Amino acid sequence: KTKGQRRMYDVLHEVFAAMSGNKIRILLTGFSVGWGIFLLIIMLGSGNGIINGISNGFIGTDNNIITITPGKTMLPAQGRQKDSRIDFYMSDCDQLLKRFPDVIDKTMAAMDTTVRLNYANDHVNVPIFGYQTDYIELRNRYIIDGRDLNQTDVREGRNVCVMSAPLAKRLFQDKPAVGNHIKVYNNDFLVIGVAASHHRNDEEKCLFAPISTVKKLFFREYKLASISIVANNLKTTEANEKFIKSLRSYFAESKGFSPKDEKAVKITGDFEYYLQIRGVLDALRTFIWIIGLATLCIGVVGISNIMLISVKERIKELGVRKAMGASSGEIIRLVLIESVVITVIFGYVGMFIGVGLTQLLKSLTDAVLGANNTIFCNPTVSLSIVLIANVIMVICGLIAGYIPAKKATTVKLVDALAGVGATGSINFLIIGFCIGMCAGYCFVCY
């Protein structure tokens, strides 16, 4: 071993020897740290489970979705007569992205019609929706069996479809729908997936197919039934109304109708509803972080108090070390290493228990309520938050050890050997530092 390695080994041996002689104090300190991290993970995980459940129950919680549907003109303008039909094409999606790059995140084209579906001896008329990929988000649905449409399906115009859960139950009863073939008029379609709605009262029986397939089989021209857009950076009702007015003006100019003609292009969205849901979720997140911060402070108070007591109890030992030639820096380092070792070991114990419990809760809720339920879903915490909480705890442990150790080195040798030494209280300083660190992290995240 090198000289540096031997020295580090001696320091660690000293630290663990001191810790082994004060097992109750170490356990109390470690319990305070581990309990704080454990409760933080449980609080944040449970809060995330509630937030995810609410998000699953409402369309547009995370996105402001606006649907634009072409209609017929009610006012003559720019050479168009009354009752002149407005048509949308795929090129309109690209033009929208170019025209409003700061607001529109993405567009989704749709074609739909009603078709006659046959399976075995069952016949039913249902709407078929032609989409590109990622339509599930806009339809507020999720796949419960099989797979979703992909880019290859759309590019090659495959005769595949995703079936709504009510339609699958109607045709196949309790048998699997995926892998079966159905007839849409005289066209053979392969069922590749079954989609359920987040809304429990949604009993719509319908099919979802690649937009290229629907166009090829049921439309001569590539005219769209609607265009849905995901709009960002709209924080107020006024901003949303201004954007919708700009959208109408854009289409009036490009399609040749009066901007006052609201029947020519119908623009719908649930922005007020969207704002209300976002407000509820933001309030929940803030409340959860306040509770989590308070929980973390419990651990910080615990470790600061016990480190304070630890140094006061060891004031005679530290005085002897100083009398034998130990420098102030060596004494402080000894206390700091002990503080870090305790914080890291018990912090990770609390982290692993907390993460394990949230994963168990996730498995139980998925098994009982389903993976995309609207009550309590995915009660887990991101790894970055857990690691940052541990780092905050380690830094607070360093401060909790440094301040009393620094004061202990300034005590006169006679007083130290007599066991006399005031180290003071550091709770407010530690709590303030912890709050500052957590508040800074929350500000960056939100």
Secondary structure, DSSP 8 states (H G I E B T S, - for coil): --HHHHHHHHHHHHHHHHHHTTHHHHHHHHHHHHHHHHHHHHHHHHHHHHHHHHHHHSTTSSSEEEEEEE-B-SS-BTTB-TT-B--B-HHHHHHHHHH-TTTEEEEEEEEEEEEEEEETTEEEEEEEEEE-TTHHHHHTEEEEEE----HHHHHHT-SEEEEEHHHHHHHHTTS--TT-EEEETTEEEEEEEEEEESSTT-----EEEEHHHHHHHH-SS--BSEEEEEE-S--SHHHHHHHHHHHHHHHHHHHT--TT-TTTEEEEE-HHHHHHHHHHHHHHHHHHHHHHHHHHHHHHHHHHHHHHHHHHHTHHHHHHHHHTT--HHHHHHHHHHHHHHHHHHHHHHHHHHHHHHHHHHHHHHHHHH-TT-SSS------HHHHHHHHHHHHHHHHHHHHHHHHHHHTS-HHHHHTT-------HHHHHHHHHHHHHHHHHHH-
